[in-house]
Amino acid sequence: MRIGLFSDVHSNLAALEAVLRAYEDLDIDRYVCLGDVVGYGPEPDACCNIVRPLVEYCIMGNHDAAVAGRMDYGFYYDAARNALDYHNSLVSEDNLRWLASLPWSVDWNDVCFSHGSPVNPENFDYVFNTMQAAALLREWGSLQHITFIGHSHLTKSFALHPPGAMTRIEEKLPPKIRFEEGTKYIVTVGSVGQPRDNDARACFTVYDTDAKELEFHRIHYDVASTAEKIFAADRLSADFGKRLFLGI
């Protein structure tokens, strides 16, 4: 089975549409979104309308939770908080109910789908460096073979080797990760709508359950059209548009 795994669309319709066109040539059997359909971008409701019927699972992201009233985001910085308030007014009642119903994480066969760390996923903790990955070693026994996450908008992934191994944490890099038995993996799939790994192209992945490997893909989309819509929205910070050109 080939699973189209993507995350952090962040209301970027142009990027989402480009990714879905690319997926058409990749023989995808089912789709999974790892959260944050909304937040930051100009078209939250349109993105919900596409993702909602498409995916087998959509995981609750922190921006989804905030827009749907499932978390307190009063501590967010002003621009992010203003965007979340704005998106709450733009998303339809049906889509707000859908966002509010999303699971914090899903275990499927030997895989966990989560937005951030799979430990207390409702806390949305990051796992994008070796120290954060090492903290999960104490949870070795409860981790699935592979945990797929988003949240950081990066493509940082880690192999966690079993107790007694000489090397406990090993960073894994795109464009392809092969999964070996006896090792646990925390794999960040990048961001469709707001990459932050210094590559402005939309990022998405394909997980082949038979080959036990994940392949990263990047695709250009019309960044300028999304940025212009952000600039035209009075309640969205212009910085959300500017950084799309740089992938930061």
KEKE-78172 format. One line per 4 residues: their letters; for each residue x, y, z of C-alpha. Coordinates in Angstrom, 3 decimals. Last residue first. Example, Ala and Ser with C-alpha at 12.3 -4.5 7.8 and 13.67 -1.06 7.14 Angstrom:
BEGIN
SA = 13.670,-1.060,7.140 | 12.300,-4.500,7.800 $
END
This chain:
BEGIN
IGLF = 11.623,29.974,6.496 | 10.990,28.708,2.959 | 12.347,31.843,1.333 | 9.391,32.984,-0.798 $
LRKG = 6.912,31.772,1.838 | 8.607,34.056,4.372 | 7.097,37.152,2.820 | 3.515,35.916,2.993 $
FDAS = 3.333,35.157,6.704 | 5.385,38.322,7.297 | 2.518,40.367,5.826 | 0.582,39.560,9.010 $
LRDA = -2.996,38.468,8.398 | -5.945,40.551,9.634 | -6.042,43.021,6.743 | -6.016,40.298,4.096 $
AFIK = -4.538,41.703,0.869 | -0.957,40.802,1.854 | -2.066,37.217,2.531 | -3.758,37.000,-0.868 $
EATS = -0.604,38.373,-2.503 | 1.517,35.782,-0.703 | -0.651,32.936,-1.994 | -0.437,34.191,-5.580 $
AVDY = 3.306,34.814,-5.286 | 4.054,31.291,-4.084 | 2.602,29.742,-7.223 | 3.759,26.168,-6.659 $
HIRH = 7.061,24.339,-6.986 | 7.215,20.721,-5.896 | 9.181,18.719,-3.377 | 8.968,14.980,-2.692 $
FELE = 10.129,12.865,0.240 | 10.137,9.060,0.023 | 9.292,6.780,2.909 | 10.279,3.135,3.061 $
KADT = 8.935,-0.133,4.396 | 8.815,-1.751,0.933 | 5.337,-3.122,1.647 | 4.020,-0.111,3.577 $
DYVT = 5.211,2.386,0.962 | 5.019,5.837,2.572 | 4.815,8.755,0.157 | 5.791,12.262,1.201 $
FCAR = 4.986,15.942,0.786 | 6.918,19.226,0.733 | 5.838,22.420,-1.027 | 8.802,24.297,-2.488 $
ADND = 10.205,27.261,-0.577 | 13.294,25.375,0.591 | 15.046,26.940,3.582 | 13.755,24.199,5.899 $
RPQG = 10.742,26.176,7.083 | 8.072,25.006,4.645 | 4.697,26.774,4.873 | 1.942,25.194,2.819 $
VSGV = 2.857,21.578,2.267 | 5.088,21.177,5.290 | 7.708,18.582,6.169 | 7.200,14.859,6.823 $
TVIY = 8.871,14.582,10.224 | 9.818,10.979,10.993 | 10.305,9.554,14.480 | 11.591,6.022,14.033 $
KTGE = 11.999,2.964,16.249 | 14.605,0.313,15.437 | 14.290,-3.466,15.795 | 13.121,-3.949,12.218 $
EFRI = 14.528,-1.543,9.677 | 12.790,1.397,8.022 | 14.168,2.871,4.815 | 14.198,6.664,4.550 $
KPPL = 14.348,8.468,1.226 | 14.997,12.038,0.055 | 15.645,12.968,2.767 | 17.788,12.607,5.920 $
KEEI = 17.828,10.340,8.959 | 19.447,11.455,12.226 | 20.706,8.626,14.422 | 20.005,8.350,18.139 $
RTMA = 21.129,5.473,20.425 | 24.512,4.599,18.988 | 26.266,1.762,20.845 | 22.982,-0.138,21.233 $
GPPH = 22.208,-1.346,24.752 | 18.632,-0.103,24.756 | 17.232,-0.117,21.228 | 18.062,2.360,18.470 $
LAFS = 15.967,5.454,17.890 | 16.129,6.518,14.251 | 15.451,10.214,13.766 | 13.815,12.577,11.309 $
KTLH = 14.152,16.299,10.569 | 12.217,17.332,7.449 | 11.035,20.668,8.838 | 7.629,22.325,9.153 $
SHGI = 7.995,21.831,12.936 | 4.431,20.521,13.387 | 4.557,17.338,11.288 | 4.757,13.787,12.606 $
FTIH = 5.053,10.165,11.490 | 5.832,7.639,14.219 | 7.319,4.366,13.043 | 7.778,1.116,14.985 $
QLSG = 5.237,2.305,17.520 | 6.481,3.754,20.773 | 5.376,2.270,24.103 | 8.509,0.276,24.879 $
WERL = 10.906,3.024,23.859 | 9.286,5.708,26.033 | 12.552,6.431,27.881 | 14.137,6.824,24.462 $
LAAA = 11.725,9.668,23.720 | 13.954,12.228,25.439 | 16.655,11.318,22.924 | 14.493,12.678,20.107 $
QMTN = 14.190,16.045,21.851 | 17.944,16.145,22.402 | 18.627,15.016,18.835 | 16.671,17.865,17.303 $
FVYD = 13.291,18.330,15.624 | 10.805,16.675,17.974 | 8.363,19.372,19.071 | 5.722,19.057,21.783 $
FNEP = 2.106,19.477,20.708 | 0.684,19.077,24.235 | -2.325,17.113,22.914 | 0.156,14.497,21.704 $
NVPS = 0.928,13.367,25.271 | 3.855,11.273,24.006 | 3.456,10.987,20.220 | 5.519,14.168,19.809 $
GHSF = 3.989,16.554,17.302 | 1.121,16.183,14.839 | 0.684,12.456,15.360 | 0.256,9.370,13.160 $
CVDN = 1.550,6.215,14.821 | 2.567,3.194,12.757 | 2.797,-0.541,13.477 | -0.823,-1.218,12.410 $
WDVS = -2.512,2.178,12.654 | -2.225,4.177,15.870 | -3.928,7.555,15.584 | -3.116,10.846,17.318 $
WPLS = -4.849,13.893,18.817 | -8.014,12.894,16.969 | -10.028,15.394,14.881 | -13.546,16.226,16.066 $
ALWR = -12.995,19.965,16.564 | -11.706,20.288,13.021 | -14.830,18.574,11.688 | -17.115,20.786,13.772 $
LNDE = -15.284,23.853,12.462 | -15.651,22.455,8.937 | -19.403,22.166,9.276 | -19.658,25.627,10.841 $
SVLS = -17.744,27.102,7.915 | -14.250,28.500,8.386 | -13.776,32.242,7.840 | -14.567,33.619,11.326 $
NHYD = -12.374,31.037,13.049 | -9.699,31.892,10.515 | -9.627,35.499,11.685 | -9.229,34.537,15.335 $
LANR = -6.424,32.159,14.351 | -4.723,34.848,12.281 | -4.920,37.334,15.160 | -3.330,34.798,17.503 $
AADY = -0.487,34.133,15.062 | 0.209,37.863,14.617 | -0.032,38.600,18.358 | 2.305,35.922,19.673 $
YFGY = 0.628,32.838,21.100 | -0.053,32.831,24.873 | -3.817,33.272,24.388 | -3.933,30.071,22.377 $
DMRG = -6.197,28.113,24.712 | -7.134,24.806,23.112 | -10.062,22.942,21.545 | -11.909,26.008,20.225 $
AVAA = -11.928,24.926,16.575 | -9.440,27.587,15.473 | -7.068,26.675,18.311 | -7.305,22.917,17.800 $
DHNG = -6.698,23.253,14.059 | -3.735,25.520,14.771 | -2.315,22.972,17.221 | -2.782,20.131,14.764 $
MICY = -5.435,17.453,15.162 | -4.722,14.465,12.933 | -6.535,13.825,9.660 | -7.167,10.201,8.818 $
EVLP = -8.363,8.387,5.690 | -8.034,11.638,3.798 | -9.772,13.155,0.825 | -13.197,14.206,2.117 $
RVIN = -11.782,16.631,4.743 | -8.643,17.704,2.880 | -10.388,19.542,0.051 | -13.114,21.417,1.933 $
CCAD = -10.687,22.115,4.763 | -8.337,23.795,2.279 | -11.169,25.968,0.939 | -12.097,26.953,4.505 $
PEPG = -8.581,28.010,5.444 | -7.810,30.198,2.424 | -5.401,33.056,3.259 | -2.561,31.391,5.166 $
YGVV = -1.306,31.497,8.774 | -3.531,28.807,10.342 | -5.597,25.946,8.928 | -4.920,22.370,7.784 $
DGLC = -2.630,22.092,10.760 | -2.537,18.303,11.037 | -0.824,15.085,10.052 | -2.875,14.508,6.899 $
VYRD = -3.247,10.904,5.727 | -4.081,9.788,2.195 | -4.953,6.438,0.657 | -3.956,4.196,-2.244 $
IDLD = -1.528,6.585,-3.951 | -0.163,5.594,-7.350 | 2.396,8.435,-7.627 | 1.227,10.305,-10.744 $
EYAR = -1.905,11.768,-9.123 | 0.191,12.753,-6.093 | 1.704,15.610,-8.102 | -1.735,17.111,-8.747 $
LVAE = -2.474,16.796,-5.027 | 0.726,18.633,-4.173 | -0.019,21.500,-6.570 | -3.541,21.843,-5.160 $
LAAL = -2.212,22.003,-1.614 | 0.411,24.621,-2.513 | -2.167,26.868,-4.217 | -4.611,26.425,-1.339 $
NSHV = -2.242,27.544,1.396 | -4.500,27.467,4.456 | -1.747,26.108,6.685 | -1.124,22.874,4.771 $
DSFL = 0.908,21.651,7.735 | 1.157,17.956,6.929 | 1.399,15.298,4.236 | 1.414,11.526,3.927 $
GIRM = 0.226,9.930,0.676 | 0.065,6.264,1.563 | 1.158,3.520,-0.825 | 0.000,0.000,0.000 $
END
